[in-house]
Amino acid sequence: MQAYSLRLYDSLAEEVGQQVDSHVVGGFFLAQSKERLREFSFLAGKFRALGLEYELVTPREILAKHPLINTDGLVGGAWDPEEGYVDPYSVTMGLAAGARQYGARIERGQRVEAIEGVNGEWRLRVGDDVWSCQSLVNCVGFWANDVANMIGTRLPITNMEHHYLVTENIAQIEGLDYELPMIRDTDSGFYLHQEANGLLFGPWEQDCRAPWDFGMELFDHDLDRLEDGITSACRRSPKPASSASSTARSR
Ligand SMILES: Cc1cc2nc3c(=O)[nH]c(=O)nc-3n(C[C@H](O)[C@H](O)[C@H](O)COP(=O)(O)OP(=O)(O)OC[C@H]3O[C@@H](n4cnc5c(N)ncnc54)[C@H](O)[C@@H]3O)c2cc1C
């Protein structure tokens, strides 16, 4: 899917005239143990078989591309040159333009409230209307179980509240003439990537709450739950931590 998405996003400019703002900055996966490095080695073979690049690297090679990282305690890591991020607005608009080009009709602001299977077709109640179709794709994100429940089934997924923190601008990053690669510290459980001229830090938290009734708003933060993650991130990237205050957001 990763390889397919990259090629798809790249092709949207030519195919539907939508330039996607994509930042393929590369990414490091950090290993604090030989076992983790063995896992990366296994993945490298698997990715190569799929035609993707993914190579093992030394702490020194990590430092050469990411000078803000403290490599103490690292056995090595893996480098994925195609890691990165895209601007979600331009991707969504590009995919919508492509769908319309190939015959789709997009109805916005319409909520499916009930689904019924009748004589081999689906009937969807949308406000006062009933829409019929042969095939129905449940792609409503974290509301997917609400829609699955409409036909009496459940999906094996759950929702997790998750924090991320954005630092203020950091002088060392402002001085760089390239964008920093992404970092995933699997053993400590967080990711880190450049956000404007600061860093965005996201911990993979334990003991998450699982809210169901909300939309796109941000929650209040719960900094106590982040203590371990923040401590690990400050150890791994101490320079920005000592020079910037940060803002916590929860989603
Ligand atoms: C703040 C934030 C930052 C994120 N950052 C990253 C990131 O850096 N990298 C990354 O990979 N992912 C990130 N994610 C996750 C990523 O955004 C989601 O995984 C992705 O958007 C899911 O896409 P989707 O199309 O499956 O669902 P969604 O984007 O959630 O779309 C589902 C749609 O279904 C609609 N819907 C719901 N119920 C109904 C109904 N009954 N009838 C009709 N329509 C309905 C909703 O209104 C919504 O428009 C982030 C998410 C958030 C909130």
The ligand as a MOL file (V3000), in Angstrom:
LIG
                    3D

  0  0  0     0  0            999 V3000
M  V30 BEGIN CTAB
M  V30 COUNTS 53 58 0 0 0
M  V30 BEGIN ATOM
M  V30 1 C -4.9000 15.4370 14.0110 0
M  V30 2 C -4.6260 14.1820 13.2190 0
M  V30 3 C -3.3480 13.9660 12.6900 0
M  V30 4 C -3.0700 12.8150 11.9540 0
M  V30 5 N -1.8210 12.6550 11.4530 0
M  V30 6 C -1.5360 11.5800 10.6940 0
M  V30 7 C -0.2550 11.4220 10.0980 0
M  V30 8 O 0.6360 12.2460 10.2730 0
M  V30 9 N -0.0210 10.3220 9.3460 0
M  V30 10 C -1.0020 9.3830 9.1250 0
M  V30 11 O -0.7500 8.4140 8.3900 0
M  V30 12 N -2.2300 9.5060 9.6750 0
M  V30 13 C -2.5190 10.5730 10.4460 0
M  V30 14 N -3.7560 10.6960 11.0070 0
M  V30 15 C -4.7200 9.6250 10.7790 0
M  V30 16 C -5.4030 9.7940 9.4250 0
M  V30 17 O -5.9180 11.1060 9.3300 0
M  V30 18 C -6.5460 8.7840 9.3160 0
M  V30 19 O -5.9980 7.4910 9.4580 0
M  V30 20 C -7.2120 8.8890 7.9570 0
M  V30 21 O -7.7530 10.1690 7.7730 0
M  V30 22 C -8.3460 7.8660 7.8580 0
M  V30 23 O -8.9630 8.0440 6.5920 0
M  V30 24 P -10.3590 7.4420 6.2800 0
M  V30 25 O -10.7390 7.9070 4.9120 0
M  V30 26 O -10.3300 5.9710 6.5660 0
M  V30 27 O -11.3650 8.0670 7.3630 0
M  V30 28 P -11.7220 9.6000 7.6960 0
M  V30 29 O -10.7030 10.5500 7.1540 0
M  V30 30 O -12.0270 9.6330 9.1620 0
M  V30 31 O -13.0660 9.8260 6.8590 0
M  V30 32 C -14.2900 9.2000 7.2370 0
M  V30 33 C -15.4230 10.0420 6.6850 0
M  V30 34 O -16.6480 9.3350 6.8760 0
M  V30 35 C -17.6500 10.2730 7.2320 0
M  V30 36 N -18.7570 9.5710 7.9320 0
M  V30 37 C -18.7860 9.0570 9.1950 0
M  V30 38 N -19.9540 8.4650 9.4730 0
M  V30 39 C -20.7140 8.6030 8.3530 0
M  V30 40 C -22.0450 8.2110 8.0170 0
M  V30 41 N -22.8310 7.5350 8.8540 0
M  V30 42 N -22.4990 8.5300 6.7660 0
M  V30 43 C -21.7190 9.1950 5.8690 0
M  V30 44 N -20.4440 9.5870 6.1390 0
M  V30 45 C -19.9410 9.2990 7.3670 0
M  V30 46 C -16.9370 11.2760 8.1160 0
M  V30 47 O -17.6370 12.4940 8.1690 0
M  V30 48 C -15.5920 11.3940 7.3720 0
M  V30 49 O -15.6370 12.4050 6.3960 0
M  V30 50 C -4.0720 11.8390 11.7470 0
M  V30 51 C -5.3570 12.0510 12.2670 0
M  V30 52 C -5.6200 13.1990 12.9940 0
M  V30 53 C -7.0320 13.4220 13.5530 0
M  V30 END ATOM
M  V30 BEGIN BOND
M  V30 1 1 1 2
M  V30 2 1 2 3
M  V30 3 2 2 52
M  V30 4 2 3 4
M  V30 5 1 4 5
M  V30 6 1 4 50
M  V30 7 2 5 6
M  V30 8 1 6 7
M  V30 9 1 6 13
M  V30 10 2 7 8
M  V30 11 1 7 9
M  V30 12 1 9 10
M  V30 13 2 10 11
M  V30 14 1 10 12
M  V30 15 2 12 13
M  V30 16 1 13 14
M  V30 17 1 14 15
M  V30 18 1 14 50
M  V30 19 1 15 16
M  V30 20 1 16 17
M  V30 21 1 16 18
M  V30 22 1 18 19
M  V30 23 1 18 20
M  V30 24 1 20 21
M  V30 25 1 20 22
M  V30 26 1 22 23
M  V30 27 1 23 24
M  V30 28 2 24 25
M  V30 29 1 24 26
M  V30 30 1 24 27
M  V30 31 1 27 28
M  V30 32 2 28 29
M  V30 33 1 28 30
M  V30 34 1 28 31
M  V30 35 1 31 32
M  V30 36 1 32 33
M  V30 37 1 33 34
M  V30 38 1 33 48
M  V30 39 1 34 35
M  V30 40 1 35 36
M  V30 41 1 35 46
M  V30 42 1 36 37
M  V30 43 1 36 45
M  V30 44 2 37 38
M  V30 45 1 38 39
M  V30 46 1 39 40
M  V30 47 2 39 45
M  V30 48 1 40 41
M  V30 49 2 40 42
M  V30 50 1 42 43
M  V30 51 2 43 44
M  V30 52 1 44 45
M  V30 53 1 46 47
M  V30 54 1 46 48
M  V30 55 1 48 49
M  V30 56 2 50 51
M  V30 57 1 51 52
M  V30 58 1 52 53
M  V30 END BOND
M  V30 END CTAB
M  END
